[in-house]
């Protein structure tokens, strides 16, 4: 039964990581003049005004997007750049952004691209959480290159690597990032950012063994900042994907040592929550139940404390899925339901809040409430996100033991995926949804009694 429950979570998570990206309502970014879901218009505006184009790709289920919308993107270090760029905000779940995302694949969210508008060359790329200083430096370096100021060879090489990563040339990007680190001094301030992007590109190739080797070689000697903590999280993800072999435990132990050190680095609550999630996934993969529960307890205590301290509903909601993960491991899931219910009340337009609550209800075998909550999420979701949510609903029917309803709902998910515009991105989504349908229906669980 745990395998079925895990599949429900994976169904939801797959599109969050691969196909999508999420955000607060448009008004949340009032300090930056975003043009929303209209790349052609923003590109035309950038060309007319002779300014670089700053693009944020987001989604309605991305915790980092929701948090950054009400924190980092409102900080003076970012808003002072407002007149120097044209700003575009693209929801990866909206069909009108499909053409852009075919050219610039989503490799995580939020995804920030700085684009030279005449050639559409990517001047810089960042994926995931970033603090004010990191994002401000990215904007400043891109602006220098756009204005034709002489760049040193190092930053020119970084631009080439970021462009390759942005357009989906993952193998080429890994080579370029590797060359940059090979040729730079160990105390170079940008080394942590390059290592993070190198590891991310390796994860997307995917080359998990090389990802872990690079992490073991590079991370111990890097400056311990936010980028370093995120890099450790990527390394933990790569460890969890290694084949089950005797050497995996040894590699995991070495990376886990970095993970424990990363938990001591001062970072934002969401950055630490994501690191905890990666560490916990590794414990699960290694079937280390004692270590998993010990870590989950530490994670749960941290998240309850952090949730009480963050000032906005978006920041609280962003922590909810991690709270559910730790509470599930500890058997404390009923204890967090009030938090999830509060998030849905505070963010009535958010499909993410409803979906997290639905998954929690399903884990507790409260299927009527789970199905009602997932239907609320589906009703608020754009077309691409709807595919993953309907897939999650099918998994709930399966866990309930209603095979007929599960089959109908899986067929609906496949139909929704097939109705998306023809593109390599959506073809992968169709194939993935069909594969999950066949795996799920082959499992055919016994009927679960309602609590």
Secondary structure, DSSP 4 states (H G I P E B T S, - for coil): -HHHHHHHHHHHHHIIIII------GGGGTTS-EEES-HHHHHHHHHHHT-EEEEEEE-TT-HHHHHHHHTGGGSHHHHTTGGGEEEEEEETTSGGGHHHHHHS---SSSEEEEEETTTTEEEEEEES---HHHHHHHHHHHHHHHTT----HHHHHHHHHHHHHHTT-HHHHHHHHHHHHHTS-TT-TTHHHHHHHHHHHHHHHT-HHHHHHHHHHHGGGS--SHHHHHHHHHHHHHHHTS-S-HHHHHHHHHHHHHHHHHTTS---HHHHHHHHHHHHHHHHHTT-HHHHHHHHHHHHHHHHHHHHH--SHHHHHHHHHHHHHHHHHHT-HHHHHHHHHHHHHHTTT-HHHHHHHHHHHHHTT-HHHHHHHHHHHHHH--HHHHHHHHHHHHHHHHHHT-HHHHHHHHHHHHHHHHTSPS-HHHHHHHHHHHHHHHHHHHH-PPPPPP-
